[in-house]
Amino acid sequence: MAAHTSQSVAKAAGDGVGNDVAARGRSRRTDSGNRGGLRRALATHWYAWAMIAPVVLVLGVIIGWPLIRGIYLSLTDANERNVSRTIGARHIEATYEFVGLDNYAAVLSDPVFLQRLVWTVVWTVACVSITFTLGLVLANMLNRNFRGRAAYRMALILPWAVPGFVSVFAWRFLFNRDNGILNKILDGGGITGLSAVPWLDDPTWAKFSVIAVNVWLGVPFMMVALLGGLQSIPGELYEAAEMDGASAWQRFRHITLPGLRAVSMTVILLSTIWTFNMFPVIFLLTRGGPGDSTEILVTQAFREAFVASPRDFAGSATWGVLILALLMIFALVYRRSLRKQGEVW
């Protein structure tokens, strides 16, 4: 019995050693296989890697370095008084110091951050929802056959073709309280009476104005994207639904909306990120005013770096990093919600 037991123990030990050796062998083969696969991929697709290398390098210089520099500055007390600078022939070395997360604590505890965040979220949700709704309505209209459809498409895409700053300056002229065309039209029709609408001089009207301008600029992109999605839905589905007695609303709900789901999710994400960071509309139309009623997070970061005295580079970098963190959190939550719905992204 003892002999059998010792033989079993020895066999088990031998099997364990053999398994360990086999596992190490498989691990080495896997590692060598991965390295071999990588070498084969590089040797096979070297031309593709060579073509994208300049783009990666440029993006690293344009985006990567400023991002790293911004994160570093957000951990210091850098401002225009203690950064390195050259005055005439004299060069002054930087004297700013590392302060850790003090800037983040100061910004997050400041009531201004919550005010800017709330208005930025309201501004983003309002612009994206209105833009998507109008873009979907116009895309459905242009997806039908009627005379002059090409002309209507060109007219509706025109705001997208005009440079953004030109459009904003044109709208600023339209919104002028004393000489603006909108107030002239309203006054001529007897709508406003004696007082002109303070489009850009009243906080509430200014918020409506910046939302209207951003929607006007964003509708063409949304319309074109959704129109492409509509044209990819097979027409046989609508014909079959119509033969089964489905109403127009039922066809829209059960065919159009599911068919546009992939396109809709993408354009909503892009539009949200763009609107959240939409600096030109706010700055060129109201400069954050009247007062600071239309300031969003990105214009506040600009104000810290270029308007405040002394210019607070560390504070501006902190606002920028927080904006990036908020957008990354939104993208992760958005991606998770899509995966729960069965969408691959």
C-alpha positions as CSV (number, residue, x, y, z in Angstrom):
1,M,0.0,0.0,0.0
2,A,2.9,2.4,0.9
3,A,4.6,1.5,-2.4
4,H,1.5,2.3,-4.4
5,T,1.1,5.6,-2.5
6,S,4.7,6.6,-3.1
7,Q,4.3,5.7,-6.8
8,S,1.1,7.8,-7.1
9,V,2.8,10.7,-5.4
10,A,5.8,10.4,-7.7
11,K,3.6,10.2,-10.7
12,A,1.6,13.2,-9.6
13,A,4.8,15.2,-9.0
14,G,6.1,14.1,-12.4
15,D,2.8,15.1,-14.1
16,G,2.9,18.5,-12.3
17,V,6.5,19.1,-13.5
18,G,5.5,18.0,-17.0
19,N,2.5,20.3,-17.0
20,D,4.7,23.2,-15.8
21,V,7.2,22.5,-18.5
22,A,4.5,22.2,-21.2
23,A,2.9,25.5,-20.0
24,R,6.2,27.3,-20.1
25,G,6.8,25.9,-23.6
26,R,3.3,27.1,-24.7
27,S,4.0,30.5,-23.2
28,R,7.3,30.8,-25.0
29,R,5.7,29.6,-28.3
30,T,2.8,32.1,-27.8
31,D,5.3,35.0,-27.1
32,S,7.4,34.1,-30.1
33,G,4.3,33.6,-32.2
34,N,3.1,37.1,-31.2
35,R,6.5,38.6,-32.0
36,G,6.6,36.7,-35.3
37,G,3.1,37.8,-36.1
38,L,4.0,41.4,-35.4
39,R,7.1,41.1,-37.6
40,R,5.1,39.6,-40.4
41,A,2.5,42.3,-40.1
42,L,5.2,45.0,-40.3
43,A,6.9,43.3,-43.2
44,T,3.6,42.8,-45.1
45,H,2.1,46.2,-44.4
46,W,5.2,48.3,-44.2
47,Y,3.9,50.7,-46.9
48,A,0.8,51.4,-44.9
49,W,2.8,52.0,-41.7
50,A,5.1,54.3,-43.6
51,M,2.2,56.3,-45.0
52,I,0.5,56.9,-41.6
53,A,3.8,57.6,-39.8
54,P,3.9,61.3,-40.8
55,V,0.3,61.8,-39.7
56,V,0.9,60.1,-36.4
57,L,4.0,62.3,-35.9
58,V,2.1,65.5,-36.8
59,L,-0.8,64.6,-34.5
60,G,1.7,63.8,-31.7
61,V,3.3,67.2,-32.1
62,I,0.1,69.2,-32.5
63,I,-2.1,67.3,-30.0
64,G,0.0,65.1,-27.8
65,W,2.6,67.7,-26.8
66,P,0.1,70.5,-25.9
67,L,-2.0,68.0,-24.0
68,I,1.0,66.8,-21.9
69,R,2.1,70.4,-21.4
70,G,-1.3,71.4,-20.3
71,I,-1.6,68.6,-17.8
72,Y,1.8,69.6,-16.4
73,L,0.9,73.3,-16.1
74,S,-2.4,72.4,-14.4
75,L,-0.2,70.9,-11.6
76,T,1.8,74.2,-11.1
77,D,1.1,77.8,-10.2
78,A,2.2,79.2,-13.6
79,N,1.0,82.6,-14.6
80,E,2.4,85.4,-16.7
81,R,4.5,86.7,-13.8
82,N,6.5,83.6,-13.1
83,V,6.9,81.8,-16.5
84,S,10.1,82.1,-18.5
85,R,10.1,85.2,-20.8
86,T,12.4,87.4,-22.7
87,I,12.3,91.2,-22.3
88,G,14.6,92.8,-24.8
89,A,18.0,91.2,-24.4
90,R,17.2,89.9,-21.0
91,H,15.9,86.4,-20.4
92,I,14.0,85.7,-17.2
93,E,13.9,82.1,-16.0
94,A,10.6,80.5,-14.9
95,T,10.0,80.5,-11.1
96,Y,6.6,78.7,-10.9
97,E,6.4,75.7,-8.6
98,F,4.6,72.3,-8.5
99,V,1.4,72.5,-6.4
100,G,-0.1,69.1,-7.1
101,L,-3.9,69.0,-7.3
102,D,-4.5,72.4,-5.6
103,N,-5.7,74.0,-8.8
104,Y,-8.3,71.3,-9.3
105,A,-9.5,71.7,-5.7
106,A,-9.8,75.4,-6.2
107,V,-11.7,75.2,-9.5
108,L,-14.1,72.5,-8.3
109,S,-14.9,74.3,-5.1
110,D,-15.5,77.6,-6.9
111,P,-19.2,78.3,-7.5
112,V,-18.3,79.7,-10.9
113,F,-17.4,76.1,-12.1
114,L,-20.9,74.8,-11.3
115,Q,-22.5,77.8,-13.0
116,R,-20.5,77.3,-16.1
117,L,-21.0,73.6,-16.1
118,V,-24.8,73.9,-15.7
119,W,-25.1,76.4,-18.6
120,T,-22.8,74.4,-20.8
121,V,-24.9,71.2,-20.3
122,V,-28.1,73.2,-21.0
123,W,-26.6,74.8,-24.0
124,T,-25.3,71.4,-25.4
125,V,-28.5,69.5,-24.8
126,A,-30.7,72.3,-26.3
127,C,-28.5,72.7,-29.4
128,V,-28.0,68.9,-30.1
129,S,-31.7,68.1,-29.6
130,I,-33.0,70.9,-31.7
131,T,-30.4,70.3,-34.4
132,F,-31.1,66.6,-34.5
133,T,-34.9,67.2,-34.7
134,L,-34.6,69.8,-37.5
135,G,-32.0,67.7,-39.4
136,L,-34.3,64.7,-39.3
137,V,-37.3,66.6,-40.5
138,L,-35.4,68.2,-43.4
139,A,-33.7,64.9,-44.3
140,N,-37.1,63.2,-44.5
141,M,-38.4,66.0,-46.7
142,L,-35.4,65.9,-49.0
143,N,-35.5,62.1,-49.3
144,R,-38.7,62.4,-51.4
145,N,-38.8,63.1,-55.1
146,F,-40.1,66.6,-56.0
147,R,-39.2,69.3,-58.4
148,G,-36.3,71.5,-57.4
149,R,-35.0,69.0,-54.8
150,A,-31.3,69.7,-55.8
151,A,-31.8,73.4,-55.4
152,Y,-33.3,73.0,-51.9
153,R,-30.4,70.7,-50.9
154,M,-27.9,73.3,-52.0
155,A,-29.7,76.1,-50.1
156,L,-29.9,74.1,-46.9
157,I,-26.2,73.1,-47.1
158,L,-25.1,76.7,-47.7
159,P,-24.7,77.5,-43.9
160,W,-22.2,74.7,-43.7
161,A,-20.2,76.0,-46.6
162,V,-19.9,79.6,-45.2
163,P,-17.0,80.0,-42.7
164,G,-18.2,80.0,-39.2
165,F,-16.9,83.4,-38.2
166,V,-18.6,85.0,-41.2
167,S,-21.9,83.5,-40.3
168,V,-21.6,84.6,-36.6
169,F,-20.8,88.2,-37.6
170,A,-23.8,88.2,-40.0
171,W,-26.0,87.0,-37.2
172,R,-24.5,89.6,-34.9
173,F,-25.6,92.3,-37.4
174,L,-29.1,90.7,-37.6
175,F,-29.4,90.8,-33.8
176,N,-28.3,94.4,-33.4
177,R,-30.8,96.1,-31.1
178,D,-31.1,99.4,-32.8
179,N,-30.2,98.7,-36.5
180,G,-30.7,94.9,-36.7
181,I,-32.8,93.5,-39.5
182,L,-34.8,91.3,-37.1
183,N,-36.0,94.2,-35.0
184,K,-36.8,96.2,-38.1
185,I,-38.9,93.4,-39.4
186,L,-40.7,92.9,-36.1
187,D,-41.3,96.6,-35.6
188,G,-42.5,96.9,-39.2
189,G,-45.0,94.2,-38.6
190,G,-46.2,95.7,-35.3
191,I,-45.0,92.8,-33.2
192,T,-42.6,94.4,-30.8
193,G,-44.4,97.7,-30.4
194,L,-42.2,100.5,-29.1
195,S,-39.4,98.5,-27.5
196,A,-36.9,96.6,-29.5
197,V,-35.9,93.0,-28.5
198,P,-32.6,93.1,-26.7
199,W,-31.2,90.0,-28.5
200,L,-27.7,90.3,-27.2
201,D,-28.2,92.7,-24.3
202,D,-30.5,90.6,-22.1
203,P,-29.2,87.4,-20.5
204,T,-32.2,85.4,-21.4
205,W,-32.5,86.6,-24.9
206,A,-28.7,86.2,-25.4
207,K,-29.0,82.5,-24.5
208,F,-31.7,82.0,-27.0
209,S,-29.7,83.9,-29.6
210,V,-26.5,81.8,-29.2
211,I,-28.6,78.6,-29.3
212,A,-30.3,79.7,-32.5
213,V,-27.1,80.6,-34.2
214,N,-25.4,77.3,-33.3
215,V,-28.5,75.4,-34.4
216,W,-28.4,77.2,-37.7
217,L,-24.7,76.3,-38.2
218,G,-25.2,72.6,-37.2
219,V,-28.4,71.6,-39.0
220,P,-26.7,71.1,-42.5
221,F,-24.3,68.5,-41.1
222,M,-27.0,66.7,-39.3
223,M,-29.3,66.8,-42.3
224,V,-26.6,65.5,-44.7
225,A,-25.7,62.6,-42.3
226,L,-29.3,61.6,-41.7
227,L,-30.1,61.9,-45.4
228,G,-27.4,59.4,-46.2
229,G,-28.8,57.1,-43.5
230,L,-32.3,57.4,-44.9
231,Q,-31.1,56.5,-48.4
232,S,-29.4,53.4,-47.1
233,I,-32.7,52.0,-45.8
234,P,-34.2,49.5,-48.4
235,G,-37.4,50.9,-50.0
236,E,-38.9,47.4,-50.0
237,L,-39.4,47.7,-46.2
238,Y,-41.7,50.8,-46.7
239,E,-43.6,49.1,-49.5
240,A,-44.2,46.0,-47.5
241,A,-45.3,48.0,-44.4
242,E,-47.6,50.1,-46.6
243,M,-49.2,46.9,-48.1
244,D,-49.8,45.6,-44.5
245,G,-51.7,48.8,-43.7
246,A,-49.1,50.6,-41.6
247,S,-49.6,54.3,-41.2
248,A,-47.0,56.9,-41.9
249,W,-46.2,57.3,-38.2
250,Q,-45.9,53.5,-37.8
251,R,-43.5,53.3,-40.8
252,F,-41.4,56.1,-39.3
253,R,-41.3,54.6,-35.9
254,H,-40.7,51.0,-36.8
255,I,-38.6,51.4,-40.0
256,T,-37.0,54.8,-40.2
257,L,-35.9,55.3,-36.6
258,P,-34.3,51.8,-36.3
259,G,-32.7,52.1,-39.7
260,L,-31.1,55.4,-38.6
261,R,-30.0,54.2,-35.2
262,A,-26.3,53.7,-36.1
263,V,-26.0,57.0,-37.9
264,S,-28.0,58.8,-35.2
265,M,-25.8,57.6,-32.4
266,T,-22.6,58.7,-34.2
267,V,-23.8,62.2,-35.2
268,I,-25.3,62.8,-31.7
269,L,-21.9,61.9,-30.2
270,L,-20.0,64.1,-32.6
271,S,-22.5,67.0,-32.2
272,T,-22.3,66.8,-28.5
273,I,-18.5,67.0,-28.4
274,W,-18.5,69.9,-30.9
275,T,-21.2,71.9,-29.1
276,F,-19.6,71.4,-25.7
277,N,-16.4,73.0,-27.1
278,M,-18.1,75.5,-29.4
279,F,-16.0,78.5,-28.7
280,P,-16.5,80.7,-31.8
281,V,-20.3,81.1,-31.5
282,I,-20.2,82.2,-27.9
283,F,-17.1,84.4,-28.1
284,L,-17.8,86.1,-31.4
285,L,-21.5,86.7,-30.8
286,T,-21.7,87.7,-27.1
287,R,-18.1,87.4,-25.8
288,G,-19.7,85.5,-22.9
289,G,-22.0,88.4,-22.0
290,P,-24.0,90.2,-21.1
291,G,-22.0,90.0,-18.0
292,D,-21.0,86.3,-17.9
293,S,-24.5,84.9,-18.6
294,T,-23.4,82.9,-21.7
295,E,-20.0,81.8,-20.6
296,I,-19.4,78.1,-21.1
297,L,-16.5,76.1,-19.8
298,V,-14.2,76.6,-22.9
299,T,-14.7,80.4,-23.0
300,Q,-13.9,80.5,-19.2
301,A,-10.6,78.6,-19.9
302,F,-9.9,81.2,-22.6
303,R,-10.7,84.1,-20.2
304,E,-8.3,82.7,-17.6
305,A,-5.4,82.5,-20.1
306,F,-5.9,85.6,-22.2
307,V,-8.2,88.1,-20.4
308,A,-7.5,87.8,-16.7
309,S,-4.8,89.9,-15.1
310,P,-2.3,88.4,-14.4
311,R,-3.0,85.7,-17.0
312,D,-3.4,82.4,-15.2
313,F,-1.9,79.7,-17.3
314,A,-2.2,77.0,-14.7
315,G,-5.9,77.8,-14.1
316,S,-6.6,77.8,-17.8
317,A,-4.9,74.4,-18.2
318,T,-6.9,73.1,-15.2
319,W,-10.2,74.1,-16.9
320,G,-9.0,72.5,-20.1
321,V,-8.1,69.2,-18.4
322,L,-11.5,69.2,-16.6
323,I,-13.3,69.7,-19.9
324,L,-11.4,66.8,-21.5
325,A,-12.2,64.6,-18.5
326,L,-15.9,65.4,-18.7
327,L,-16.0,64.6,-22.4
328,M,-14.1,61.3,-21.8
329,I,-16.6,60.3,-19.1
330,F,-19.5,61.2,-21.3
331,A,-18.0,59.1,-24.2
332,L,-17.4,56.1,-21.9
333,V,-21.0,56.3,-20.5
334,Y,-22.4,56.7,-24.0
335,R,-20.4,53.8,-25.3
336,R,-21.6,51.6,-22.5
337,S,-25.2,52.5,-23.0
338,L,-24.9,51.7,-26.7
339,R,-23.3,48.3,-25.9
340,K,-26.2,47.5,-23.6
341,Q,-28.6,48.2,-26.5
342,G,-26.7,45.8,-28.7
343,E,-24.9,48.5,-30.7
344,V,-21.2,47.9,-31.5
345,W,-19.0,51.0,-31.2
